[in-house]
């Protein structure tokens, strides 16, 4: 059971993430991998995703390097739990970063969870 301090941290984190996210011209789609569907008669397994679209979240671009003619960028994305349905992010989830007039699919490479009795902030390290 979360205490009063946990609730205060969660509300503060949600407020900061939403205010910073709204002030920036960046949106993300969060693609949560949920358990798939197995068709017994055909033997086919279908991956299922739950999409949380057009989330306003602060993004901190931290690295960009070129290797063999390809550019790889890294960024930190700050997300409040309520923005993704109070779900815990996983490494199999994906993000679509929408900025500078284009959409870029990003892979989660690290997840930092800030919590006490309840989670109140996720910092996702992504590469794209």
Secondary structure by P-SEA (a helix, b strand, c coil): cccaaaaaaaaaaaaaaaaaaaaccbbbbbbbbcbbbbbccccbbbbbbbbbcccbbbbbbccccccccbbbbbbbbbbcccccccccccccbbbbbbcccbbbbbbbcbbbbbbcccccbbbbbbcc
